[in-house]
Amino acid sequence: MRTMVCMGYASLSKGDIEKVKTVEKEMGVTLLAYEVPTYSKLGDDDMKKIKDLEKDLGLSLVAYEV
């Protein structure tokens, strides 16, 4: 079994954004803030639907909690 981790952009408060900007300016870099997503816990029927769709589309899909 392979584990895949996909990250999405983090939601930051205005204060956190200012902290990031300060460090970016000090270091002369651009920082991106990511959050590790929460994967959906799917039953067998839902997994089959996703696997069938993956096969039909020829790609990989990941289910996240909303």
CHARMM internal coordinates of N, CA and C (Angstrom, degrees):
IC EDIT
DIST 1 N 1 CA 1.4380
DIST 1 CA 1 C 1.5240
ANGL 1 N 1 CA 1 C 109.16
DIST 1 C 2 N 1.3179
ANGL 1 CA 1 C 2 N 116.60
DIHE 1 N 1 CA 1 C 2 N 132.21
DIST 2 N 2 CA 1.4616
ANGL 1 C 2 N 2 CA 122.01
DIHE 1 CA 1 C 2 N 2 CA 177.67
DIST 2 CA 2 C 1.5168
ANGL 2 N 2 CA 2 C 109.13
DIHE 1 C 2 N 2 CA 2 C -103.41
DIST 2 C 3 N 1.2983
ANGL 2 CA 2 C 3 N 116.30
DIHE 2 N 2 CA 2 C 3 N 141.92
DIST 3 N 3 CA 1.4619
ANGL 2 C 3 N 3 CA 121.43
DIHE 2 CA 2 C 3 N 3 CA 177.48
DIST 3 CA 3 C 1.5144
ANGL 3 N 3 CA 3 C 108.81
DIHE 2 C 3 N 3 CA 3 C -106.42
DIST 3 C 4 N 1.3161
ANGL 3 CA 3 C 4 N 115.49
DIHE 3 N 3 CA 3 C 4 N 132.17
DIST 4 N 4 CA 1.4558
ANGL 3 C 4 N 4 CA 120.46
DIHE 3 CA 3 C 4 N 4 CA 179.72
DIST 4 CA 4 C 1.5236
ANGL 4 N 4 CA 4 C 108.01
DIHE 3 C 4 N 4 CA 4 C -117.79
DIST 4 C 5 N 1.3030
ANGL 4 CA 4 C 5 N 116.40
DIHE 4 N 4 CA 4 C 5 N 131.25
DIST 5 N 5 CA 1.4571
ANGL 4 C 5 N 5 CA 120.68
DIHE 4 CA 4 C 5 N 5 CA 176.97
DIST 5 CA 5 C 1.5218
ANGL 5 N 5 CA 5 C 108.08
DIHE 4 C 5 N 5 CA 5 C -115.75
DIST 5 C 6 N 1.3059
ANGL 5 CA 5 C 6 N 115.77
DIHE 5 N 5 CA 5 C 6 N 119.10
DIST 6 N 6 CA 1.4643
ANGL 5 C 6 N 6 CA 121.73
DIHE 5 CA 5 C 6 N 6 CA 175.82
DIST 6 CA 6 C 1.5091
ANGL 6 N 6 CA 6 C 106.95
DIHE 5 C 6 N 6 CA 6 C -115.40
DIST 6 C 7 N 1.2915
ANGL 6 CA 6 C 7 N 115.52
DIHE 6 N 6 CA 6 C 7 N 138.53
DIST 7 N 7 CA 1.4521
ANGL 6 C 7 N 7 CA 119.05
DIHE 6 CA 6 C 7 N 7 CA -177.60
DIST 7 CA 7 C 1.5188
ANGL 7 N 7 CA 7 C 110.71
DIHE 6 C 7 N 7 CA 7 C -116.47
DIST 7 C 8 N 1.3057
ANGL 7 CA 7 C 8 N 114.76
DIHE 7 N 7 CA 7 C 8 N 150.12
DIST 8 N 8 CA 1.4504
ANGL 7 C 8 N 8 CA 121.13
DIHE 7 CA 7 C 8 N 8 CA 174.89
DIST 8 CA 8 C 1.5142
ANGL 8 N 8 CA 8 C 109.37
DIHE 7 C 8 N 8 CA 8 C -116.11
DIST 8 C 9 N 1.3088
ANGL 8 CA 8 C 9 N 115.63
DIHE 8 N 8 CA 8 C 9 N 161.50
DIST 9 N 9 CA 1.4561
ANGL 8 C 9 N 9 CA 119.59
DIHE 8 CA 8 C 9 N 9 CA 179.17
DIST 9 CA 9 C 1.5240
ANGL 9 N 9 CA 9 C 110.34
DIHE 8 C 9 N 9 CA 9 C -59.83
DIST 9 C 10 N 1.3181
ANGL 9 CA 9 C 10 N 116.18
DIHE 9 N 9 CA 9 C 10 N 139.85
DIST 10 N 10 CA 1.4627
ANGL 9 C 10 N 10 CA 121.99
DIHE 9 CA 9 C 10 N 10 CA -179.53
DIST 10 CA 10 C 1.5244
ANGL 10 N 10 CA 10 C 110.93
DIHE 9 C 10 N 10 CA 10 C -79.03
DIST 10 C 11 N 1.3087
ANGL 10 CA 10 C 11 N 115.33
DIHE 10 N 10 CA 10 C 11 N 151.23
DIST 11 N 11 CA 1.4678
ANGL 10 C 11 N 11 CA 121.47
DIHE 10 CA 10 C 11 N 11 CA 172.42
DIST 11 CA 11 C 1.5248
ANGL 11 N 11 CA 11 C 106.84
DIHE 10 C 11 N 11 CA 11 C -92.43
DIST 11 C 12 N 1.3190
ANGL 11 CA 11 C 12 N 116.06
DIHE 11 N 11 CA 11 C 12 N 117.45
DIST 12 N 12 CA 1.4624
ANGL 11 C 12 N 12 CA 120.80
DIHE 11 CA 11 C 12 N 12 CA -176.87
DIST 12 CA 12 C 1.5219
ANGL 12 N 12 CA 12 C 110.78
DIHE 11 C 12 N 12 CA 12 C -114.33
DIST 12 C 13 N 1.3205
ANGL 12 CA 12 C 13 N 115.52
DIHE 12 N 12 CA 12 C 13 N 146.58
DIST 13 N 13 CA 1.4614
ANGL 12 C 13 N 13 CA 120.46
DIHE 12 CA 12 C 13 N 13 CA 174.23
DIST 13 CA 13 C 1.5345
ANGL 13 N 13 CA 13 C 108.08
DIHE 12 C 13 N 13 CA 13 C -74.24
DIST 13 C 14 N 1.3228
ANGL 13 CA 13 C 14 N 116.46
DIHE 13 N 13 CA 13 C 14 N 166.00
DIST 14 N 14 CA 1.4675
ANGL 13 C 14 N 14 CA 119.83
DIHE 13 CA 13 C 14 N 14 CA 177.92
DIST 14 CA 14 C 1.5201
ANGL 14 N 14 CA 14 C 110.96
DIHE 13 C 14 N 14 CA 14 C -59.32
DIST 14 C 15 N 1.3427
ANGL 14 CA 14 C 15 N 115.96
DIHE 14 N 14 CA 14 C 15 N -38.53
DIST 15 N 15 CA 1.4604
ANGL 14 C 15 N 15 CA 119.90
DIHE 14 CA 14 C 15 N 15 CA 178.93
DIST 15 CA 15 C 1.5250
ANGL 15 N 15 CA 15 C 112.03
DIHE 14 C 15 N 15 CA 15 C -64.11
DIST 15 C 16 N 1.3376
ANGL 15 CA 15 C 16 N 116.02
DIHE 15 N 15 CA 15 C 16 N -41.72
DIST 16 N 16 CA 1.4657
ANGL 15 C 16 N 16 CA 119.96
DIHE 15 CA 15 C 16 N 16 CA 178.30
DIST 16 CA 16 C 1.5200
ANGL 16 N 16 CA 16 C 111.35
DIHE 15 C 16 N 16 CA 16 C -65.65
DIST 16 C 17 N 1.3259
ANGL 16 CA 16 C 17 N 116.75
DIHE 16 N 16 CA 16 C 17 N -38.59
DIST 17 N 17 CA 1.4701
ANGL 16 C 17 N 17 CA 120.80
DIHE 16 CA 16 C 17 N 17 CA 178.23
DIST 17 CA 17 C 1.5244
ANGL 17 N 17 CA 17 C 109.78
DIHE 16 C 17 N 17 CA 17 C -61.73
DIST 17 C 18 N 1.3236
ANGL 17 CA 17 C 18 N 117.01
DIHE 17 N 17 CA 17 C 18 N -42.21
DIST 18 N 18 CA 1.4646
ANGL 17 C 18 N 18 CA 120.25
DIHE 17 CA 17 C 18 N 18 CA 179.28
DIST 18 CA 18 C 1.5299
ANGL 18 N 18 CA 18 C 111.16
DIHE 17 C 18 N 18 CA 18 C -63.88
DIST 18 C 19 N 1.3312
ANGL 18 CA 18 C 19 N 117.05
DIHE 18 N 18 CA 18 C 19 N -39.35
DIST 19 N 19 CA 1.4665
ANGL 18 C 19 N 19 CA 120.72
DIHE 18 CA 18 C 19 N 19 CA 176.79
DIST 19 CA 19 C 1.5290
ANGL 19 N 19 CA 19 C 110.86
DIHE 18 C 19 N 19 CA 19 C -61.08
DIST 19 C 20 N 1.3341
ANGL 19 CA 19 C 20 N 115.80
DIHE 19 N 19 CA 19 C 20 N -43.82
DIST 20 N 20 CA 1.4742
ANGL 19 C 20 N 20 CA 120.33
DIHE 19 CA 19 C 20 N 20 CA 179.28
DIST 20 CA 20 C 1.5234
ANGL 20 N 20 CA 20 C 109.89
DIHE 19 C 20 N 20 CA 20 C -63.53
DIST 20 C 21 N 1.3256
ANGL 20 CA 20 C 21 N 116.87
DIHE 20 N 20 CA 20 C 21 N -44.95
DIST 21 N 21 CA 1.4697
ANGL 20 C 21 N 21 CA 120.76
DIHE 20 CA 20 C 21 N 21 CA 179.83
DIST 21 CA 21 C 1.5274
ANGL 21 N 21 CA 21 C 111.38
DIHE 20 C 21 N 21 CA 21 C -60.25
DIST 21 C 22 N 1.3332
ANGL 21 CA 21 C 22 N 116.53
DIHE 21 N 21 CA 21 C 22 N -39.46
DIST 22 N 22 CA 1.4632
ANGL 21 C 22 N 22 CA 120.45
DIHE 21 CA 21 C 22 N 22 CA 179.19
DIST 22 CA 22 C 1.5287
ANGL 22 N 22 CA 22 C 110.84
DIHE 21 C 22 N 22 CA 22 C -61.49
DIST 22 C 23 N 1.3275
ANGL 22 CA 22 C 23 N 116.39
DIHE 22 N 22 CA 22 C 23 N -47.05
DIST 23 N 23 CA 1.4670
ANGL 22 C 23 N 23 CA 120.57
DIHE 22 CA 22 C 23 N 23 CA 179.68
DIST 23 CA 23 C 1.5272
ANGL 23 N 23 CA 23 C 110.48
DIHE 22 C 23 N 23 CA 23 C -65.92
DIST 23 C 24 N 1.3296
ANGL 23 CA 23 C 24 N 117.27
DIHE 23 N 23 CA 23 C 24 N -40.31
DIST 24 N 24 CA 1.4648
ANGL 23 C 24 N 24 CA 120.15
DIHE 23 CA 23 C 24 N 24 CA 177.17
DIST 24 CA 24 C 1.5268
ANGL 24 N 24 CA 24 C 110.58
DIHE 23 C 24 N 24 CA 24 C -57.19
DIST 24 C 25 N 1.3271
ANGL 24 CA 24 C 25 N 115.56
DIHE 24 N 24 CA 24 C 25 N -46.70
DIST 25 N 25 CA 1.4680
ANGL 24 C 25 N 25 CA 120.42
DIHE 24 CA 24 C 25 N 25 CA -178.32
DIST 25 CA 25 C 1.5266
ANGL 25 N 25 CA 25 C 110.79
DIHE 24 C 25 N 25 CA 25 C -64.48
DIST 25 C 26 N 1.3463
ANGL 25 CA 25 C 26 N 116.91
DIHE 25 N 25 CA 25 C 26 N -43.70
DIST 26 N 26 CA 1.4631
ANGL 25 C 26 N 26 CA 121.10
DIHE 25 CA 25 C 26 N 26 CA 179.69
DIST 26 CA 26 C 1.5230
ANGL 26 N 26 CA 26 C 112.04
DIHE 25 C 26 N 26 CA 26 C -61.64
DIST 26 C 27 N 1.3283
ANGL 26 CA 26 C 27 N 116.07
DIHE 26 N 26 CA 26 C 27 N -38.91
DIST 27 N 27 CA 1.4662
ANGL 26 C 27 N 27 CA 120.83
DIHE 26 CA 26 C 27 N 27 CA -174.34
DIST 27 CA 27 C 1.5282
ANGL 27 N 27 CA 27 C 113.40
DIHE 26 C 27 N 27 CA 27 C -94.14
DIST 27 C 28 N 1.3302
ANGL 27 CA 27 C 28 N 117.10
DIHE 27 N 27 CA 27 C 28 N -16.49
DIST 28 N 28 CA 1.4601
ANGL 27 C 28 N 28 CA 120.11
DIHE 27 CA 27 C 28 N 28 CA -177.20
DIST 28 CA 28 C 1.5236
ANGL 28 N 28 CA 28 C 112.47
DIHE 27 C 28 N 28 CA 28 C 70.58
DIST 28 C 29 N 1.3494
ANGL 28 CA 28 C 29 N 115.77
DIHE 28 N 28 CA 28 C 29 N 36.79
DIST 29 N 29 CA 1.4619
ANGL 28 C 29 N 29 CA 121.15
DIHE 28 CA 28 C 29 N 29 CA -179.67
DIST 29 CA 29 C 1.5220
ANGL 29 N 29 CA 29 C 109.68
DIHE 28 C 29 N 29 CA 29 C -131.25
DIST 29 C 30 N 1.3182
ANGL 29 CA 29 C 30 N 116.08
DIHE 29 N 29 CA 29 C 30 N 169.58
DIST 30 N 30 CA 1.4549
ANGL 29 C 30 N 30 CA 122.19
DIHE 29 CA 29 C 30 N 30 CA 171.38
DIST 30 CA 30 C 1.5199
ANGL 30 N 30 CA 30 C 107.43
DIHE 29 C 30 N 30 CA 30 C -109.49
DIST 30 C 31 N 1.3103
ANGL 30 CA 30 C 31 N 116.54
DIHE 30 N 30 CA 30 C 31 N 128.43
DIST 31 N 31 CA 1.4586
ANGL 30 C 31 N 31 CA 121.78
DIHE 30 CA 30 C 31 N 31 CA 178.83
DIST 31 CA 31 C 1.5284
ANGL 31 N 31 CA 31 C 109.82
DIHE 30 C 31 N 31 CA 31 C -107.87
DIST 31 C 32 N 1.3138
ANGL 31 CA 31 C 32 N 116.92
DIHE 31 N 31 CA 31 C 32 N 140.97
DIST 32 N 32 CA 1.4601
ANGL 31 C 32 N 32 CA 122.81
DIHE 31 CA 31 C 32 N 32 CA 174.17
DIST 32 CA 32 C 1.5217
ANGL 32 N 32 CA 32 C 107.68
DIHE 31 C 32 N 32 CA 32 C -114.57
DIST 32 C 33 N 1.3227
ANGL 32 CA 32 C 33 N 117.15
DIHE 32 N 32 CA 32 C 33 N 133.14
DIST 33 N 33 CA 1.4625
ANGL 32 C 33 N 33 CA 121.99
DIHE 32 CA 32 C 33 N 33 CA -179.98
DIST 33 CA 33 C 1.5281
ANGL 33 N 33 CA 33 C 109.05
DIHE 32 C 33 N 33 CA 33 C -101.13
DIST 33 C 34 N 1.3244
ANGL 33 CA 33 C 34 N 115.54
DIHE 33 N 33 CA 33 C 34 N 121.66
DIST 34 N 34 CA 1.4617
ANGL 33 C 34 N 34 CA 121.66
DIHE 33 CA 33 C 34 N 34 CA -179.40
DIST 34 CA 34 C 1.5159
ANGL 34 N 34 CA 34 C 110.59
DIHE 33 C 34 N 34 CA 34 C -119.05
DIST 34 C 35 N 1.3191
ANGL 34 CA 34 C 35 N 115.70
DIHE 34 N 34 CA 34 C 35 N 152.05
DIST 35 N 35 CA 1.4572
ANGL 34 C 35 N 35 CA 122.90
DIHE 34 CA 34 C 35 N 35 CA 172.64
DIST 35 CA 35 C 1.5204
ANGL 35 N 35 CA 35 C 108.30
DIHE 34 C 35 N 35 CA 35 C -117.17
DIST 35 C 36 N 1.3144
ANGL 35 CA 35 C 36 N 116.00
DIHE 35 N 35 CA 35 C 36 N 142.18
DIST 36 N 36 CA 1.4627
ANGL 35 C 36 N 36 CA 119.90
DIHE 35 CA 35 C 36 N 36 CA 173.61
DIST 36 CA 36 C 1.5267
ANGL 36 N 36 CA 36 C 106.77
DIHE 35 C 36 N 36 CA 36 C -78.34
DIST 36 C 37 N 1.3312
ANGL 36 CA 36 C 37 N 118.25
DIHE 36 N 36 CA 36 C 37 N 127.05
DIST 37 N 37 CA 1.4619
ANGL 36 C 37 N 37 CA 120.81
DIHE 36 CA 36 C 37 N 37 CA -176.11
DIST 37 CA 37 C 1.5291
ANGL 37 N 37 CA 37 C 112.06
DIHE 36 C 37 N 37 CA 37 C -74.91
DIST 37 C 38 N 1.3140
ANGL 37 CA 37 C 38 N 115.00
DIHE 37 N 37 CA 37 C 38 N 163.01
DIST 38 N 38 CA 1.4544
ANGL 37 C 38 N 38 CA 121.56
DIHE 37 CA 37 C 38 N 38 CA 172.12
DIST 38 CA 38 C 1.5203
ANGL 38 N 38 CA 38 C 107.19
DIHE 37 C 38 N 38 CA 38 C -98.40
DIST 38 C 39 N 1.3175
ANGL 38 CA 38 C 39 N 115.29
DIHE 38 N 38 CA 38 C 39 N 116.74
DIST 39 N 39 CA 1.4606
ANGL 38 C 39 N 39 CA 119.41
DIHE 38 CA 38 C 39 N 39 CA -179.85
DIST 39 CA 39 C 1.5202
ANGL 39 N 39 CA 39 C 110.10
DIHE 38 C 39 N 39 CA 39 C -75.83
DIST 39 C 40 N 1.3299
ANGL 39 CA 39 C 40 N 116.07
DIHE 39 N 39 CA 39 C 40 N 146.89
DIST 40 N 40 CA 1.4616
ANGL 39 C 40 N 40 CA 121.18
DIHE 39 CA 39 C 40 N 40 CA 177.94
DIST 40 CA 40 C 1.5210
ANGL 40 N 40 CA 40 C 109.89
DIHE 39 C 40 N 40 CA 40 C -71.74
DIST 40 C 41 N 1.3162
ANGL 40 CA 40 C 41 N 115.09
DIHE 40 N 40 CA 40 C 41 N 143.76
DIST 41 N 41 CA 1.4600
ANGL 40 C 41 N 41 CA 120.72
DIHE 40 CA 40 C 41 N 41 CA 173.17
DIST 41 CA 41 C 1.5234
ANGL 41 N 41 CA 41 C 106.20
DIHE 40 C 41 N 41 CA 41 C -94.34
DIST 41 C 42 N 1.3205
ANGL 41 CA 41 C 42 N 116.02
DIHE 41 N 41 CA 41 C 42 N 109.54
DIST 42 N 42 CA 1.4570
ANGL 41 C 42 N 42 CA 120.96
DIHE 41 CA 41 C 42 N 42 CA -173.13
DIST 42 CA 42 C 1.5255
ANGL 42 N 42 CA 42 C 111.62
DIHE 41 C 42 N 42 CA 42 C -107.81
DIST 42 C 43 N 1.3164
ANGL 42 CA 42 C 43 N 114.63
DIHE 42 N 42 CA 42 C 43 N 146.13
DIST 43 N 43 CA 1.4574
ANGL 42 C 43 N 43 CA 120.78
DIHE 42 CA 42 C 43 N 43 CA 174.61
DIST 43 CA 43 C 1.5194
ANGL 43 N 43 CA 43 C 110.19
DIHE 42 C 43 N 43 CA 43 C -79.83
DIST 43 C 44 N 1.3092
ANGL 43 CA 43 C 44 N 115.22
DIHE 43 N 43 CA 43 C 44 N 173.29
DIST 44 N 44 CA 1.4677
ANGL 43 C 44 N 44 CA 121.39
DIHE 43 CA 43 C 44 N 44 CA -177.93
DIST 44 CA 44 C 1.5244
ANGL 44 N 44 CA 44 C 112.49
DIHE 43 C 44 N 44 CA 44 C -59.04
DIST 44 C 45 N 1.3431
ANGL 44 CA 44 C 45 N 117.64
DIHE 44 N 44 CA 44 C 45 N -41.45
DIST 45 N 45 CA 1.4710
ANGL 44 C 45 N 45 CA 120.67
DIHE 44 CA 44 C 45 N 45 CA -179.28
DIST 45 CA 45 C 1.5222
ANGL 45 N 45 CA 45 C 111.54
DIHE 44 C 45 N 45 CA 45 C -63.37
DIST 45 C 46 N 1.3439
ANGL 45 CA 45 C 46 N 115.87
DIHE 45 N 45 CA 45 C 46 N -43.25
DIST 46 N 46 CA 1.4602
ANGL 45 C 46 N 46 CA 119.59
DIHE 45 CA 45 C 46 N 46 CA 179.43
DIST 46 CA 46 C 1.5308
ANGL 46 N 46 CA 46 C 111.17
DIHE 45 C 46 N 46 CA 46 C -67.29
DIST 46 C 47 N 1.3324
ANGL 46 CA 46 C 47 N 116.17
DIHE 46 N 46 CA 46 C 47 N -39.33
DIST 47 N 47 CA 1.4710
ANGL 46 C 47 N 47 CA 119.52
DIHE 46 CA 46 C 47 N 47 CA 177.91
DIST 47 CA 47 C 1.5210
ANGL 47 N 47 CA 47 C 110.83
DIHE 46 C 47 N 47 CA 47 C -61.45
DIST 47 C 48 N 1.3276
ANGL 47 CA 47 C 48 N 116.65
DIHE 47 N 47 CA 47 C 48 N -40.40
DIST 48 N 48 CA 1.4620
ANGL 47 C 48 N 48 CA 120.02
DIHE 47 CA 47 C 48 N 48 CA 178.75
DIST 48 CA 48 C 1.5266
ANGL 48 N 48 CA 48 C 110.55
DIHE 47 C 48 N 48 CA 48 C -63.31
DIST 48 C 49 N 1.3251
ANGL 48 CA 48 C 49 N 116.92
DIHE 48 N 48 CA 48 C 49 N -42.45
DIST 49 N 49 CA 1.4717
ANGL 48 C 49 N 49 CA 120.48
DIHE 48 CA 48 C 49 N 49 CA 178.38
DIST 49 CA 49 C 1.5263
ANGL 49 N 49 CA 49 C 110.29
DIHE 48 C 49 N 49 CA 49 C -58.63
DIST 49 C 50 N 1.3268
ANGL 49 CA 49 C 50 N 115.90
DIHE 49 N 49 CA 49 C 50 N -45.08
DIST 50 N 50 CA 1.4625
ANGL 49 C 50 N 50 CA 119.86
DIHE 49 CA 49 C 50 N 50 CA -179.04
DIST 50 CA 50 C 1.5223
ANGL 50 N 50 CA 50 C 110.86
DIHE 49 C 50 N 50 CA 50 C -66.53
DIST 50 C 51 N 1.3186
ANGL 50 CA 50 C 51 N 117.43
DIHE 50 N 50 CA 50 C 51 N -43.95
DIST 51 N 51 CA 1.4690
ANGL 50 C 51 N 51 CA 120.50
DIHE 50 CA 50 C 51 N 51 CA 179.72
DIST 51 CA 51 C 1.5241
ANGL 51 N 51 CA 51 C 111.00
DIHE 50 C 51 N 51 CA 51 C -63.17
DIST 51 C 52 N 1.3287
ANGL 51 CA 51 C 52 N 117.27
DIHE 51 N 51 CA 51 C 52 N -39.80
DIST 52 N 52 CA 1.4691
ANGL 51 C 52 N 52 CA 120.62
DIHE 51 CA 51 C 52 N 52 CA 177.00
DIST 52 CA 52 C 1.5258
ANGL 52 N 52 CA 52 C 110.70
DIHE 51 C 52 N 52 CA 52 C -63.44
DIST 52 C 53 N 1.3349
ANGL 52 CA 52 C 53 N 116.39
DIHE 52 N 52 CA 52 C 53 N -42.03
DIST 53 N 53 CA 1.4596
ANGL 52 C 53 N 53 CA 120.37
DIHE 52 CA 52 C 53 N 53 CA 179.05
DIST 53 CA 53 C 1.5290
ANGL 53 N 53 CA 53 C 110.83
DIHE 52 C 53 N 53 CA 53 C -66.07
DIST 53 C 54 N 1.3301
ANGL 53 CA 53 C 54 N 117.03
DIHE 53 N 53 CA 53 C 54 N -41.08
DIST 54 N 54 CA 1.4678
ANGL 53 C 54 N 54 CA 120.62
DIHE 53 CA 53 C 54 N 54 CA 176.57
DIST 54 CA 54 C 1.5225
ANGL 54 N 54 CA 54 C 110.54
DIHE 53 C 54 N 54 CA 54 C -58.10
DIST 54 C 55 N 1.3179
ANGL 54 CA 54 C 55 N 115.79
DIHE 54 N 54 CA 54 C 55 N -45.47
DIST 55 N 55 CA 1.4739
ANGL 54 C 55 N 55 CA 120.21
DIHE 54 CA 54 C 55 N 55 CA -179.83
DIST 55 CA 55 C 1.5249
ANGL 55 N 55 CA 55 C 110.34
DIHE 54 C 55 N 55 CA 55 C -62.66
DIST 55 C 56 N 1.3381
ANGL 55 CA 55 C 56 N 116.26
DIHE 55 N 55 CA 55 C 56 N -44.01
DIST 56 N 56 CA 1.4640
ANGL 55 C 56 N 56 CA 121.24
DIHE 55 CA 55 C 56 N 56 CA -179.27
DIST 56 CA 56 C 1.5339
ANGL 56 N 56 CA 56 C 111.54
DIHE 55 C 56 N 56 CA 56 C -63.76
DIST 56 C 57 N 1.3378
ANGL 56 CA 56 C 57 N 116.82
DIHE 56 N 56 CA 56 C 57 N -39.77
DIST 57 N 57 CA 1.4617
ANGL 56 C 57 N 57 CA 121.30
DIHE 56 CA 56 C 57 N 57 CA -176.85
DIST 57 CA 57 C 1.5217
ANGL 57 N 57 CA 57 C 113.51
DIHE 56 C 57 N 57 CA 57 C -89.01
DIST 57 C 58 N 1.3392
ANGL 57 CA 57 C 58 N 117.20
DIHE 57 N 57 CA 57 C 58 N -17.77
DIST 58 N 58 CA 1.4608
ANGL 57 C 58 N 58 CA 120.67
DIHE 57 CA 57 C 58 N 58 CA -179.18
DIST 58 CA 58 C 1.5165
ANGL 58 N 58 CA 58 C 112.77
DIHE 57 C 58 N 58 CA 58 C 72.06
DIST 58 C 59 N 1.3389
ANGL 58 CA 58 C 59 N 115.86
DIHE 58 N 58 CA 58 C 59 N 37.15
DIST 59 N 59 CA 1.4666
ANGL 58 C 59 N 59 CA 119.57
DIHE 58 CA 58 C 59 N 59 CA 179.17
DIST 59 CA 59 C 1.5223
ANGL 59 N 59 CA 59 C 109.96
DIHE 58 C 59 N 59 CA 59 C -149.58
DIST 59 C 60 N 1.3170
ANGL 59 CA 59 C 60 N 116.04
DIHE 59 N 59 CA 59 C 60 N 179.57
DIST 60 N 60 CA 1.4555
ANGL 59 C 60 N 60 CA 121.92
DIHE 59 CA 59 C 60 N 60 CA 179.58
DIST 60 CA 60 C 1.5193
ANGL 60 N 60 CA 60 C 109.86
DIHE 59 C 60 N 60 CA 60 C -107.43
DIST 60 C 61 N 1.3106
ANGL 60 CA 60 C 61 N 116.54
DIHE 60 N 60 CA 60 C 61 N 140.99
DIST 61 N 61 CA 1.4653
ANGL 60 C 61 N 61 CA 122.13
DIHE 60 CA 60 C 61 N 61 CA 179.37
DIST 61 CA 61 C 1.5227
ANGL 61 N 61 CA 61 C 109.34
DIHE 60 C 61 N 61 CA 61 C -121.16
DIST 61 C 62 N 1.3152
ANGL 61 CA 61 C 62 N 116.76
DIHE 61 N 61 CA 61 C 62 N 149.52
DIST 62 N 62 CA 1.4582
ANGL 61 C 62 N 62 CA 123.34
DIHE 61 CA 61 C 62 N 62 CA 177.77
DIST 62 CA 62 C 1.5185
ANGL 62 N 62 CA 62 C 107.39
DIHE 61 C 62 N 62 CA 62 C -127.39
DIST 62 C 63 N 1.3446
ANGL 62 CA 62 C 63 N 117.36
DIHE 62 N 62 CA 62 C 63 N 132.72
DIST 63 N 63 CA 1.4584
ANGL 62 C 63 N 63 CA 122.27
DIHE 62 CA 62 C 63 N 63 CA 179.08
DIST 63 CA 63 C 1.5219
ANGL 63 N 63 CA 63 C 110.16
DIHE 62 C 63 N 63 CA 63 C -101.24
DIST 63 C 64 N 1.3348
ANGL 63 CA 63 C 64 N 116.94
DIHE 63 N 63 CA 63 C 64 N 122.69
DIST 64 N 64 CA 1.4626
ANGL 63 C 64 N 64 CA 123.16
DIHE 63 CA 63 C 64 N 64 CA 179.26
DIST 64 CA 64 C 1.5260
ANGL 64 N 64 CA 64 C 109.56
DIHE 63 C 64 N 64 CA 64 C -110.21
DIST 64 C 65 N 1.3288
ANGL 64 CA 64 C 65 N 115.66
DIHE 64 N 64 CA 64 C 65 N 154.35
DIST 65 N 65 CA 1.4661
ANGL 64 C 65 N 65 CA 120.59
DIHE 64 CA 64 C 65 N 65 CA 170.95
DIST 65 CA 65 C 1.5238
ANGL 65 N 65 CA 65 C 107.70
DIHE 64 C 65 N 65 CA 65 C -71.13
DIST 65 C 66 N 1.3184
ANGL 65 CA 65 C 66 N 116.08
DIHE 65 N 65 CA 65 C 66 N 149.73
DIST 66 N 66 CA 1.4579
ANGL 65 C 66 N 66 CA 119.85
DIHE 65 CA 65 C 66 N 66 CA 177.91
DIST 66 CA 66 C 1.5007
ANGL 66 N 66 CA 66 C 111.23
DIHE 65 C 66 N 66 CA 66 C -105.57
END
COOR INIT
IC SEED 1 N 1 CA 1 C
IC BUILD
